Amino acid sequence: MPERELTGLLEELESELDRNPDVSDEERAALEELRSRIGHVLESERPGTAQEGHGVTEPLRSYVDRFETSHPTLTMILGRIADALNKMGI
């Protein structure tokens, strides 16, 4: 169930990025890279391993803090992604 929720949230993140021209190209590229990493974790056989989660949670937390005031909808989606990863043990 958390994997399905996370997949939906990643799609929601992509849609929000498409609708939000205020996100800089640099921020957009970094979020796309993060989305790709999370997708890779989902594709792995054991997504709860610490090694697979490494490199995903810290940047995610950073973006939640970074976008908190300037992009509240992105912040909400990123927070929900963090919650879903947490449910998966990542």
Summary of the structure (lengths in Angstrom):
residues: 90
radius of gyration: 12.3
end to end distance: 14.6
largest distance: 36.5
contacts: 247
relative contact order: 0.20
helix: 76%
strand: 0%
